[in-house]
Amino acid sequence: MAKTAAAKKRQVNEDRQGEYIAGGNSWLSHETVYLEQTGPYAFVLTPEARERMKRDAEVKASLSLLADSVFADGMEPVAAVKNEDEPEYAKAKEIAEFVKTAISDPQRPLETVLREMFKETFFGGVKVAEIVLKAKDDTLILDRVNPKPNSSVAFFCDKFYNVLGIVPVNQITEPKSGTTIVNGKKVIRRDHFLVMSFELCDNDPRGVAEIEGALEDWCEKQDTRKQWKEWRRTSAIPKKWVTTAEKQQSIPVMDADGKPVIENGRPKVFTPEQQAIKALEGFANNSSFAGPFGTKIGQLEVQGTGQQFINAIKYNNSQIRKIIVGDALTTGEADKDARAARESAKDVSDIRKQNFRRVISDNVKKDIFRLLTVVNFGEEFAHLTPDCFLGDTEANDWATDLGAASGAGYEFAPEHFPQLDVQFGLEPRKVLPQPVNKQQQDPKQNQDQANQTGGNQP
């Protein structure tokens, strides 16, 4: 009976380690799936619309601001083991120092490439780059990380949409190892690539474009701009009107020889209205007008300055900023915004920035730092892959709390100083300062205390 229960429990545990529902359409029964970059979740944002959105002033400014803030503190590998008392601390620190050196001199700075990939991922949902290493002193270090157009790569997955490799759509050369042929397609091993994505839907590796949330407001802004342009053309410049003089006569049209022009068997004439319009056109061009006695000329004044169009565009821009940076008050103008509202907007922006930093750090650690660790130290040290540190958005608030704690009388012990140095962006002190003996610090005070207690009496 006990043996049967143990076998049943073992079977249940094995079942829990499996996956049983295929990704994508319900009829999918193949063991592997070939996913081109045109995903089912990007059908609205066409390539043309995506390129036009990249050139939009508000989109470009907000996304550049977000990218600058995400990468403002730089990037640094940090040892996977933080506690010096841990047995693997020394090895983890050695690997972290090696990775820091290995990524320090690529053809293009890694931070620059990551920043570009970040912005492209925001528009495309995913961005793939090839990781190329080079040999140096019996080690392999980073030579370059080259992003590829989404149209040049496709994902090769199992039926559960787990990525097994990358299929090159446009391939010039073929690696000697790490390539397999599946259903006539060449598949390059997954660890040769950096894949950046922020959000997936149904585990589809092609990701979801963050910018799609701003598509409707961006389209409305384009319509508003067209209407505003037409309004300026038809209404921004005041229009003239004219009434003809009473009993004004038509005049015949003469040819070059001074003879009346005959049209349909009758002399062609200028009606009083045509004469007035021609004179009015001359007035618009030359600032002078001549007409028969009794002719009246006036001007149609347009009510309003087109502020409705400006307000509509400002609203659309605020919604676009909300999608990109997380809150409409983070950038742009505001008429009546309280300080508390601005501080709340900054908190929201910091949360969003920190989320992006976490995703990018995970991608870099998994795809670049782990590759450098495995090829140089061995698979057995993969668990000591350094973390990727992109900065802490709570630094300002932490400094404020530090000042408040110090003002309240909280005293920091010497062992706190190295961490304080890190928070302030300083090189941590190697030698801890010794606590000051207050009795040695103020001899006069010590003497006064001794006199009060009779400490100098024999």
BAVEX-799190 format. One line per 3 residues: number of its first residue (from 1); for each residue x, z, y of C-alpha. Coordinates in pm, 1 decimal, padded with zeros to 6 digits. Layout:
% residues N
NUM	X:Z:Y ~ ...
This chain:
% residues 458
1	00000.0:00000.0:00000.0 ~ 00286.0:00093.0:00239.3 ~ 00468.2:-00228.2:00143.2
4	00159.4:-00433.2:00222.9 ~ 00122.6:-00262.8:00563.8 ~ 00490.7:-00323.2:00643.6
7	00461.5:-00691.1:00549.1 ~ 00150.0:-00727.4:00761.1 ~ 00322.6:-00565.4:01060.0
10	00624.1:-00794.3:01015.1 ~ 00396.0:-01098.7:01010.9 ~ 00219.6:-00980.3:01325.7
13	00553.7:-00934.1:01500.1 ~ 00661.2:-01284.3:01398.2 ~ 00335.0:-01426.9:01528.1
16	00391.0:-01255.6:01861.0 ~ 00718.9:-01444.0:01897.4 ~ 00552.4:-01784.6:01874.6
19	00373.0:-02016.0:02117.2 ~ 00069.7:-02206.8:01998.2 ~ -00108.3:-02387.9:02283.3
22	00041.8:-02717.0:02397.2 ~ 00088.2:-02784.1:02767.8 ~ -00081.2:-03064.5:02956.0
25	-00381.3:-03249.7:02816.0 ~ -00566.4:-03112.7:02515.9 ~ -00503.8:-03427.8:02309.6
28	-00125.4:-03386.4:02335.1 ~ 00015.5:-03349.6:01984.0 ~ 00373.6:-03479.9:02017.2
31	00660.3:-03239.8:01959.9 ~ 00829.1:-03350.9:02281.8 ~ 00699.1:-03462.0:02622.5
34	00850.7:-03697.1:02881.3 ~ 00748.2:-03590.5:03233.1 ~ 00810.4:-03829.4:03519.7
37	00835.6:-03680.5:03866.4 ~ 00487.2:-03787.4:03977.3 ~ 00304.7:-03474.6:03870.2
40	-00070.5:-03413.5:03847.8 ~ -00052.6:-03157.8:04129.8 ~ 00094.2:-03395.6:04392.2
43	-00171.1:-03665.8:04391.4 ~ -00282.5:-03596.1:04749.5 ~ 00056.9:-03590.7:04920.7
46	00173.4:-03950.7:04891.7 ~ 00543.2:-04036.6:04937.6 ~ 00460.4:-04202.1:05271.3
49	00274.6:-03893.3:05398.2 ~ 00559.7:-03670.0:05278.1 ~ 00817.5:-03869.3:05473.7
52	00600.1:-03868.1:05785.3 ~ 00553.4:-03492.1:05760.9 ~ 00931.1:-03446.9:05745.5
55	00955.8:-03613.1:06087.4 ~ 00680.5:-03400.6:06245.0 ~ 00826.4:-03179.4:06517.4
58	00641.5:-02861.1:06415.5 ~ 00707.8:-02908.3:06043.6 ~ 01076.0:-02980.3:06098.9
61	01126.0:-02690.3:06340.1 ~ 00941.1:-02433.8:06127.0 ~ 01108.9:-02539.1:05801.7
64	01453.3:-02541.8:05963.9 ~ 01385.7:-02193.3:06099.7 ~ 01283.1:-02071.3:05754.8
67	01587.1:-02229.1:05588.4 ~ 01821.6:-02085.2:05851.2 ~ 01676.9:-01736.7:05803.4
70	01694.5:-01755.5:05422.3 ~ 02063.9:-01851.1:05424.4 ~ 02160.3:-01659.8:05740.4
73	02357.1:-01390.5:05554.9 ~ 02555.6:-01628.8:05336.7 ~ 02587.1:-01619.9:04959.2
76	02806.1:-01397.6:04746.5 ~ 02837.9:-01331.6:04372.2 ~ 02787.4:-00964.1:04291.2
79	02900.4:-00798.3:03968.7 ~ 02625.0:-00754.0:03711.6 ~ 02738.0:-00394.5:03642.9
82	02727.8:-00170.2:03948.7 ~ 02822.4:00167.9:03802.6 ~ 03198.6:00223.1:03777.3
85	03145.8:00459.2:03485.2 ~ 02996.3:00184.0:03267.4 ~ 03238.2:00048.0:03003.0
88	03184.5:-00315.3:03106.5 ~ 03225.6:-00255.6:03480.1 ~ 03583.8:-00389.0:03494.2
91	03496.6:-00707.9:03305.4 ~ 03185.2:-00766.6:03516.3 ~ 03389.4:-00725.1:03834.4
94	03653.9:-00965.1:03703.0 ~ 03390.0:-01229.6:03627.6 ~ 03229.1:-01183.8:03969.7
97	03564.5:-01227.8:04144.2 ~ 03636.0:-01540.8:03940.1 ~ 03295.8:-01694.7:04016.4
100	03346.2:-01619.2:04386.4 ~ 03673.5:-01811.9:04376.7 ~ 03529.9:-02089.3:04158.3
103	03254.3:-02176.6:04408.2 ~ 03467.9:-02135.3:04719.8 ~ 03601.1:-02491.5:04755.7
106	03361.0:-02762.3:04633.8 ~ 03347.9:-03106.6:04792.7 ~ 03051.2:-02993.0:04999.4
109	02981.1:-02623.7:05074.0 ~ 02742.4:-02483.1:04817.0 ~ 02531.9:-02311.6:05083.8
112	02482.5:-02643.0:05263.5 ~ 02366.5:-02812.6:04945.0 ~ 02132.7:-02525.3:04859.7
115	01983.8:-02536.0:05208.3 ~ 01913.6:-02909.0:05172.1 ~ 01763.0:-02856.3:04827.1
118	01548.4:-02574.0:04961.6 ~ 01391.0:-02800.6:05222.3 ~ 01339.6:-03085.6:04975.2
121	01182.5:-02847.9:04722.4 ~ 00939.1:-02737.1:04990.7 ~ 00817.7:-03096.4:05013.7
124	00855.1:-03213.5:04654.6 ~ 00784.3:-02904.3:04445.0 ~ 01115.6:-02934.0:04258.9
127	01468.1:-03059.4:04320.1 ~ 01729.0:-03143.0:04058.5 ~ 02105.0:-03155.6:04118.3
130	02395.8:-03233.5:03887.1 ~ 02660.3:-02963.5:03845.3 ~ 03008.2:-03115.1:03820.2
133	03310.7:-02900.8:03732.6 ~ 03683.5:-02967.1:03763.2 ~ 03986.6:-02825.8:03582.9
136	04223.1:-02586.2:03756.4 ~ 04488.2:-02368.7:03587.7 ~ 04321.7:-02378.6:03244.4
139	03983.7:-02293.3:03397.3 ~ 03681.7:-02491.6:03508.5 ~ 03564.4:-02441.0:03865.2
142	03290.0:-02598.4:04073.2 ~ 03371.4:-02945.0:04205.4 ~ 03032.3:-03045.9:04347.3
145	02658.1:-02999.7:04322.6 ~ 02489.2:-03333.5:04392.9 ~ 02111.0:-03342.7:04443.6
148	01928.9:-03643.8:04298.6 ~ 01617.0:-03823.2:04420.4 ~ 01311.6:-03707.0:04229.3
151	01249.8:-04067.5:04128.8 ~ 01588.3:-04074.6:03950.3 ~ 01526.3:-03792.5:03703.1
154	01256.7:-03688.3:03460.5 ~ 01207.3:-03372.4:03253.3 ~ 01231.3:-03375.5:02875.9
157	01021.3:-03087.8:02740.6 ~ 00882.2:-02954.0:02420.1 ~ 00508.4:-02965.7:02376.2
160	00477.8:-02631.4:02555.0 ~ 00642.8:-02775.1:02868.2 ~ 00967.2:-02582.4:02819.4
163	01247.6:-02796.3:02962.5 ~ 01498.5:-02909.8:02696.7 ~ 01696.8:-03155.3:02906.4
166	01696.0:-03407.0:03188.3 ~ 01628.2:-03776.7:03136.0 ~ 01815.4:-04000.7:03382.5
169	01594.6:-04277.2:03515.4 ~ 01892.3:-04438.3:03691.5 ~ 02213.1:-04382.2:03497.7
172	02551.2:-04543.8:03566.7 ~ 02770.7:-04370.2:03310.1 ~ 02695.8:-04164.9:03003.1
175	02860.0:-03832.2:02911.8 ~ 03054.8:-03833.1:02586.8 ~ 02883.4:-03516.1:02465.1
178	02564.8:-03328.8:02533.4 ~ 02348.7:-03643.3:02521.2 ~ 02083.9:-03715.8:02257.8
181	01849.8:-04008.7:02207.2 ~ 01484.3:-03914.2:02166.9 ~ 01219.0:-04186.2:02138.3
184	01461.1:-04433.6:02291.3 ~ 01538.3:-04213.7:02593.3 ~ 01875.9:-04056.9:02670.6
187	01847.6:-03683.5:02728.2 ~ 02127.9:-03489.7:02901.1 ~ 02158.0:-03120.8:02820.7
190	01981.5:-02883.2:03057.5 ~ 02286.5:-02673.0:03151.6 ~ 02438.8:-02968.8:03337.3
193	02182.0:-02933.6:03615.0 ~ 02061.0:-02699.6:03886.0 ~ 01680.9:-02707.7:03900.1
196	01518.9:-02547.1:04203.5 ~ 01144.7:-02480.4:04218.7 ~ 00932.6:-02212.8:04383.8
199	00598.3:-02228.0:04208.7 ~ 00474.9:-02383.1:03884.3 ~ 00122.9:-02460.8:03770.2
202	00051.1:-02431.6:03398.0 ~ 00428.9:-02413.6:03337.1 ~ 00467.3:-02773.8:03453.8
205	00836.0:-02796.5:03558.2 ~ 00759.2:-03049.4:03831.8 ~ 00635.3:-02763.7:04045.6
208	00388.8:-02743.3:04330.7 ~ 00489.0:-02856.9:04680.5 ~ 00450.8:-02569.0:04927.0
211	00388.7:-02811.5:05213.1 ~ 00065.5:-02940.0:05057.8 ~ -00116.9:-02643.9:05208.3
214	-00044.2:-02787.1:05554.2 ~ -00152.9:-03142.1:05472.8 ~ -00508.7:-03111.7:05604.6
217	-00402.9:-02961.0:05937.3 ~ -00126.4:-03217.4:05971.4 ~ -00376.4:-03501.6:05915.5
220	-00614.5:-03348.4:06170.9 ~ -00330.0:-03331.0:06420.7 ~ -00256.4:-03701.1:06372.1
223	-00623.4:-03784.4:06438.9 ~ -00624.8:-03562.5:06747.9 ~ -00313.3:-03729.1:06882.8
226	-00475.2:-04072.2:06844.6 ~ -00787.2:-03953.3:07027.5 ~ -00576.5:-03793.5:07299.4
229	-00382.3:-04116.2:07345.7 ~ -00705.7:-04311.6:07381.3 ~ -00839.1:-04051.2:07627.1
232	-00528.7:-04085.8:07842.4 ~ -00563.1:-04461.9:07836.5 ~ -00930.4:-04466.5:07934.0
235	-00985.9:-04144.8:08128.3 ~ -00665.3:-03988.5:08252.6 ~ -00627.3:-04247.5:08532.4
238	-00927.3:-04249.1:08769.8 ~ -01135.1:-04568.2:08757.9 ~ -01258.1:-04769.4:09058.0
241	-01607.7:-04902.2:09114.0 ~ -01738.4:-05154.3:09367.1 ~ -02075.9:-05280.3:09492.6
244	-02113.2:-05624.9:09644.9 ~ -02224.5:-05683.5:10000.9 ~ -02592.3:-05749.9:10064.4
247	-02681.9:-06122.7:10048.4 ~ -02324.6:-06212.0:09945.6 ~ -02310.5:-06574.8:09832.1
250	-02138.4:-06733.8:09537.3 ~ -01845.6:-06960.0:09622.3 ~ -01752.1:-07282.9:09438.4
253	-01439.1:-07302.2:09225.4 ~ -01195.5:-07569.6:09345.2 ~ -00934.8:-07757.4:09145.4
256	-00579.8:-07833.1:09262.6 ~ -00703.5:-08128.7:09467.0 ~ -00958.3:-07915.5:09649.7
259	-01252.3:-08065.8:09465.9 ~ -01533.1:-07858.4:09307.7 ~ -01489.5:-07790.3:08935.3
262	-01780.3:-07927.5:08730.5 ~ -01877.7:-07733.1:08419.3 ~ -02167.7:-07835.3:08193.6
265	-02280.4:-08081.1:08460.1 ~ -02297.4:-07815.4:08731.0 ~ -02043.5:-07692.2:08987.6
268	-01856.7:-07382.6:08866.6 ~ -01891.2:-07087.0:09103.2 ~ -01757.5:-06733.8:09153.1
271	-02045.1:-06490.8:09156.1 ~ -02035.0:-06199.7:09404.3 ~ -01959.9:-05963.8:09116.6
274	-01666.2:-06175.6:08998.0 ~ -01531.9:-06187.0:09352.3 ~ -01554.2:-05807.5:09376.2
277	-01379.4:-05752.6:09043.1 ~ -01094.7:-05985.1:09139.6 ~ -01055.1:-05811.5:09472.9
280	-01062.1:-05473.6:09298.3 ~ -00786.4:-05583.1:09060.8 ~ -00580.2:-05683.5:09359.9
283	-00646.7:-05343.4:09513.2 ~ -00521.8:-05167.6:09199.4 ~ -00201.6:-05370.5:09199.3
286	-00128.3:-05387.1:09573.3 ~ -00307.8:-05082.2:09719.6 ~ -00510.5:-05307.6:09949.0
289	-00863.1:-05445.3:09931.6 ~ -01050.3:-05713.5:10125.2 ~ -01418.3:-05792.1:10091.4
292	-01724.1:-05899.7:10288.4 ~ -01894.6:-05657.5:10525.9 ~ -02110.9:-05415.6:10329.9
295	-01886.3:-05403.9:10022.2 ~ -01844.7:-05046.9:09897.0 ~ -01560.3:-04915.4:09678.7
298	-01536.4:-04577.4:09510.4 ~ -01354.7:-04381.0:09236.7 ~ -01477.6:-04222.1:08915.6
301	-01323.9:-03877.9:08874.5 ~ -01280.9:-03751.4:08517.7 ~ -01377.5:-03389.3:08460.3
304	-01115.6:-03196.6:08262.6 ~ -00744.2:-03234.7:08192.9 ~ -00750.4:-03300.0:07818.6
307	-00699.5:-02931.7:07741.7 ~ -00929.5:-02964.6:07440.5 ~ -00671.8:-03188.6:07273.6
310	-00388.5:-02950.0:07354.7 ~ -00584.8:-02658.5:07207.9 ~ -00662.4:-02853.6:06892.8
313	-00297.3:-02948.4:06841.3 ~ -00185.3:-02588.6:06907.7 ~ -00429.1:-02466.7:06645.0
316	-00305.8:-02721.4:06390.4 ~ 00055.0:-02627.8:06465.1 ~ -00022.8:-02260.0:06417.4
319	-00176.1:-02333.5:06076.5 ~ 00128.6:-02539.5:05978.2 ~ 00356.2:-02252.4:06083.2
322	00146.0:-02012.8:05879.8 ~ 00199.1:-02223.9:05567.8 ~ 00574.1:-02262.8:05620.4
325	00700.4:-01935.5:05766.4 ~ 00414.8:-01715.2:05653.2 ~ 00253.7:-01624.7:05987.0
328	00144.3:-01820.0:06293.2 ~ 00302.1:-01569.1:06536.6 ~ 00651.7:-01595.2:06394.3
331	00730.7:-01893.1:06616.8 ~ 00552.2:-02077.7:06892.8 ~ 00372.8:-01961.2:07202.0
334	00099.5:-01702.1:07225.1 ~ -00118.5:-01613.8:07520.0 ~ -00227.7:-01259.6:07441.3
337	-00040.0:-01106.4:07148.5 ~ 00026.0:-00737.5:07125.5 ~ 00363.5:-00606.9:07021.0
340	00212.2:-00461.4:06705.0 ~ 00083.8:-00805.8:06608.6 ~ 00431.4:-00952.5:06653.5
343	00588.6:-00675.1:06446.9 ~ 00332.3:-00735.3:06173.3 ~ 00414.5:-01106.8:06183.8
346	00783.0:-01026.3:06140.9 ~ 00706.0:-00808.6:05839.5 ~ 00511.7:-01093.4:05678.1
349	00792.4:-01337.2:05753.9 ~ 01049.8:-01098.9:05604.8 ~ 00849.0:-01066.4:05285.1
352	00821.5:-01443.3:05251.6 ~ 01191.3:-01489.0:05326.9 ~ 01288.7:-01230.1:05068.2
355	01069.8:-01398.0:04804.3 ~ 01245.3:-01729.4:04863.3 ~ 01582.0:-01557.4:04847.8
358	01493.6:-01403.1:04514.1 ~ 01386.0:-01736.7:04364.6 ~ 01696.6:-01918.2:04490.1
361	01922.4:-01636.1:04368.9 ~ 01767.6:-01653.8:04021.4 ~ 01812.3:-02032.7:04007.3
364	02175.5:-02018.5:04119.0 ~ 02257.6:-01734.6:03881.0 ~ 02089.7:-01899.4:03583.1
367	02220.5:-02253.0:03636.9 ~ 02556.9:-02225.6:03818.9 ~ 02697.2:-01874.8:03778.6
370	02605.2:-01856.4:03410.8 ~ 02764.9:-02195.6:03340.3 ~ 03090.5:-02087.6:03505.1
373	03082.9:-01759.1:03313.4 ~ 03019.3:-01917.3:02973.1 ~ 03271.5:-02202.6:02996.7
376	03549.8:-01973.6:03120.9 ~ 03484.2:-01641.7:02945.9 ~ 03269.5:-01734.6:02647.7
379	02906.4:-01706.1:02547.8 ~ 02957.3:-01342.5:02449.6 ~ 02996.9:-01253.0:02820.2
382	02690.8:-01442.2:02939.4 ~ 02510.0:-01112.4:02995.1 ~ 02773.8:-01027.6:03259.9
385	02683.2:-01329.0:03471.8 ~ 02709.4:-01216.6:03835.9 ~ 02400.7:-01183.8:04050.6
388	02362.0:-01410.0:04353.5 ~ 02323.3:-01208.2:04673.5 ~ 02169.4:-01385.1:04975.1
391	02118.2:-01085.2:05201.0 ~ 01864.4:-00811.3:05264.4 ~ 01583.0:-00853.1:05515.9
394	01540.5:-00475.7:05544.6 ~ 01872.9:-00423.4:05724.5 ~ 01718.9:-00376.8:06069.7
397	01452.4:-00134.7:05955.1 ~ 01711.6:00053.6:05748.5 ~ 01931.6:00096.1:06058.4
400	01633.9:00232.2:06252.0 ~ 01564.8:00484.1:05975.2 ~ 01931.4:00583.0:05977.4
403	01919.1:00659.2:06350.6 ~ 01600.4:00858.6:06310.0 ~ 01746.7:01059.2:06021.9
406	02063.0:01132.8:06218.2 ~ 01859.4:01239.4:06522.0 ~ 01659.8:01476.9:06304.3
409	01979.4:01654.3:06199.5 ~ 02040.1:01489.5:05862.5 ~ 02411.7:01496.0:05777.3
412	02572.6:01221.9:05570.0 ~ 02824.4:01321.9:05306.5 ~ 03157.0:01131.9:05272.8
415	03038.9:00957.9:04956.6 ~ 02765.8:00792.2:05162.9 ~ 03010.7:00614.5:05393.6
418	03098.9:00313.3:05172.6 ~ 02731.8:00226.6:05137.1 ~ 02680.9:00269.4:05510.6
421	02970.0:00030.1:05572.5 ~ 02804.2:-00231.2:05351.2 ~ 02471.7:-00194.6:05530.5
424	02642.7:-00246.6:05867.1 ~ 02831.5:-00551.1:05740.6 ~ 03171.8:-00377.5:05744.0
427	03445.6:-00370.9:05483.9 ~ 03384.9:-00059.1:05270.5 ~ 03638.4:00216.4:05332.7
430	03888.6:00251.4:05050.9 ~ 03986.6:00608.7:05138.5 ~ 03698.4:00844.8:05193.8
433	03734.0:01063.2:05506.4 ~ 03774.4:01428.1:05430.4 ~ 03511.5:01673.7:05556.2
436	03623.3:01855.8:05868.8 ~ 03662.8:02231.9:05847.5 ~ 03468.2:02367.4:06143.6
439	03678.8:02683.4:06154.7 ~ 03994.0:02473.5:06201.2 ~ 03818.1:02243.4:06445.5
442	03736.5:02511.7:06707.7 ~ 03993.8:02798.7:06715.1 ~ 03842.0:02948.7:07030.4
445	03504.7:02981.8:06864.5 ~ 03668.5:03137.8:06557.3 ~ 03843.4:03395.0:06780.7
448	03519.5:03484.2:06955.6 ~ 03348.9:03538.0:06622.2 ~ 03637.9:03754.6:06504.0
451	03621.0:03970.7:06818.0 ~ 03246.3:04017.9:06775.4 ~ 03285.9:04130.1:06412.5
454	03606.0:04322.4:06465.2 ~ 03796.9:04089.1:06242.0 ~ 04131.7:04153.0:06418.5
457	04117.9:04534.1:06374.5 ~ 04358.3:04679.8:06116.9
